[in-house]
């Protein structure tokens, strides 16, 4: 029974260490150099900047609304 308990502790420790490395707790995600870190942050934020446009294209939010809230005369202008 003691062997199972020790194995469980070791596996939990290994899993915790792997998760900590993956999320940037132990090894930082960005560089410690200010210039390099700025370049990395700009590169990452450029990807986030396009999310709203992609969302609008996917859901068709940028298309004109066919049910206009104002009356049209229906003739040729």
Rosetta silent file (secondary structure, phi, psi, omega in degrees, C-alpha in Angstrom):
SEQUENCE: XXXXXXXXXXXXXXXXXXXXXXXXXXXXXXXXXXXXXXXXXXXXXXXXXXXXXXXXXXXXXXXXXXXXXXXXXXXXX
SCORE:     score description
SCORE:     0.000 S_00000001
   1 L     0.000  -35.969 -179.761    0.000    0.000    0.000 S_00000001
   2 H   -65.685  -33.793  179.578    2.896    2.310    0.782 S_00000001
   3 H   -65.528  -40.491  178.170    4.296    1.730   -2.718 S_00000001
   4 H   -64.245  -40.493  179.159    1.009    2.871   -4.300 S_00000001
   5 H   -64.812  -42.789  179.343    1.000    5.997   -2.149 S_00000001
   6 H   -65.886  -40.487  178.450    4.585    6.850   -3.112 S_00000001
   7 H   -63.109  -40.818  179.207    3.831    6.288   -6.798 S_00000001
   8 H   -63.283  -41.429  179.171    0.815    8.577   -6.528 S_00000001
   9 H   -65.554  -43.722 -179.147    2.915   11.330   -4.913 S_00000001
  10 H   -65.048  -45.137  179.480    5.651   11.046   -7.546 S_00000001
  11 H   -65.118  -38.148  177.053    3.178   11.120  -10.449 S_00000001
  12 H   -64.674  -41.350  178.110    1.349   14.093   -8.949 S_00000001
  13 H   -63.898  -43.971  179.202    4.642   15.960   -8.523 S_00000001
  14 H   -64.117  -44.443  179.048    5.683   15.245  -12.113 S_00000001
  15 H   -62.368  -42.530  178.395    2.289   16.307  -13.460 S_00000001
  16 H   -63.431  -41.938  179.039    2.354   19.527  -11.416 S_00000001
  17 H   -64.426  -41.741  179.110    5.869   20.339  -12.644 S_00000001
  18 H   -65.418  -40.911  178.669    4.886   19.738  -16.264 S_00000001
  19 H   -66.168  -39.601  179.992    1.786   21.908  -15.935 S_00000001
  20 H   -64.104  -38.081  178.912    3.768   24.702  -14.262 S_00000001
  21 H   -69.305  -38.697 -177.035    6.288   24.713  -17.127 S_00000001
  22 H   -67.561  -35.284 -176.420    3.525   24.735  -19.748 S_00000001
  23 L   -93.881    2.564  173.788    1.681   27.736  -18.332 S_00000001
  24 L    90.214   16.496  179.217    4.782   29.858  -17.781 S_00000001
  25 L   -76.849  -44.213 -177.171    5.151   29.698  -14.011 S_00000001
  26 L   -88.641  -51.306  178.847    8.649   28.210  -13.951 S_00000001
  27 L  -103.543  118.916 -177.137    9.938   29.236  -17.368 S_00000001
  28 L   -62.002  147.205 -179.840    8.704   32.718  -18.343 S_00000001
  29 L   -72.628  -40.617 -176.420    6.658   32.992  -21.525 S_00000001
  30 L  -106.349  159.652 -177.466    8.310   36.239  -22.620 S_00000001
  31 L   -69.203  158.071  177.480   11.970   37.235  -22.733 S_00000001
  32 L   -84.219  -17.843  176.228   13.610   39.192  -19.923 S_00000001
  33 L   -72.845  130.574 -176.353   15.119   41.663  -22.408 S_00000001
  34 H   -62.623  -41.435 -179.122   12.836   44.693  -22.715 S_00000001
  35 H   -65.522  -46.585  179.995   13.342   45.057  -26.480 S_00000001
  36 H   -66.016  -41.284  179.702   12.700   41.401  -27.224 S_00000001
  37 H   -62.935  -40.289  178.541    9.731   41.277  -24.832 S_00000001
  38 H   -62.647  -44.615  178.572    8.172   44.327  -26.515 S_00000001
  39 H   -61.002  -42.226  179.622    8.560   42.710  -29.930 S_00000001
  40 H   -65.294  -41.762 -179.895    6.992   39.486  -28.621 S_00000001
  41 H   -67.052  -38.045  176.850    4.052   41.325  -27.026 S_00000001
  42 H   -64.196  -42.127 -179.814    3.388   43.298  -30.220 S_00000001
  43 H   -62.851  -42.022 -179.917    3.444   40.084  -32.234 S_00000001
  44 H   -68.813  -42.445 -177.463    0.971   38.403  -29.860 S_00000001
  45 H   -68.575  -27.155  176.641   -1.359   41.422  -29.697 S_00000001
  46 H   -62.726  -36.712  177.532   -1.518   41.650  -33.510 S_00000001
  47 H   -67.156  -37.732 -179.755   -3.147   38.228  -33.518 S_00000001
  48 H   -72.037  -25.907 -176.666   -5.697   39.322  -30.894 S_00000001
  49 H   -65.485  -28.785 -175.185   -6.517   42.493  -32.833 S_00000001
  50 L   -88.631   -3.334 -175.922   -8.093   40.513  -35.676 S_00000001
  51 H   -63.128  -42.286 -178.702  -10.437   38.428  -33.501 S_00000001
  52 H   -62.709  -42.705  178.797  -13.328   40.930  -33.690 S_00000001
  53 H   -64.854  -40.510  178.460  -13.187   41.109  -37.486 S_00000001
  54 H   -64.651  -42.705  179.404  -13.069   37.336  -37.789 S_00000001
  55 H   -60.176  -43.698 -179.891  -16.021   36.998  -35.399 S_00000001
  56 H   -66.179  -37.841  178.248  -18.088   39.471  -37.448 S_00000001
  57 H   -68.116  -40.380 -178.797  -17.275   37.674  -40.704 S_00000001
  58 H   -63.934  -44.489 -176.206  -18.123   34.248  -39.295 S_00000001
  59 H   -91.349    1.186  177.539  -21.496   35.337  -37.926 S_00000001
  60 L    71.198   27.422 -177.996  -22.294   37.688  -40.827 S_00000001
  61 L   -75.933  -18.439 -178.623  -22.480   40.761  -38.610 S_00000001
  62 L   -89.814   -3.907  178.706  -20.809   42.983  -41.189 S_00000001
  63 L   -76.556  152.415  178.608  -23.448   42.269  -43.828 S_00000001
  64 L   -68.315  147.124  179.807  -26.151   44.872  -44.422 S_00000001
  65 L   -82.017  127.647 -178.091  -29.398   44.324  -42.590 S_00000001
  66 L   -80.237  -24.928  178.346  -32.238   43.520  -44.984 S_00000001
  67 L   -92.381   82.133 -175.919  -34.971   44.504  -42.545 S_00000001
  68 L   -70.529  142.092 -178.945  -34.310   48.238  -42.575 S_00000001
  69 L   -78.778   -4.055 -179.281  -35.840   50.216  -39.707 S_00000001
  70 L  -118.144  154.895 -178.690  -36.841   53.080  -42.051 S_00000001
  71 L   -79.260  141.187  173.565  -39.361   53.134  -44.899 S_00000001
  72 L  -114.607  151.869 -176.120  -38.201   53.155  -48.477 S_00000001
  73 L   -78.288  -17.882  175.167  -40.330   54.389  -51.342 S_00000001
  74 L    84.640   -1.745 -179.209  -39.571   51.274  -53.418 S_00000001
  75 L   -93.958  177.868  177.960  -38.869   53.169  -56.601 S_00000001
  76 L   -86.341  129.423 -179.229  -35.696   53.517  -58.644 S_00000001
  77 L   -88.732    0.000    0.000  -33.553   56.376  -57.470 S_00000001
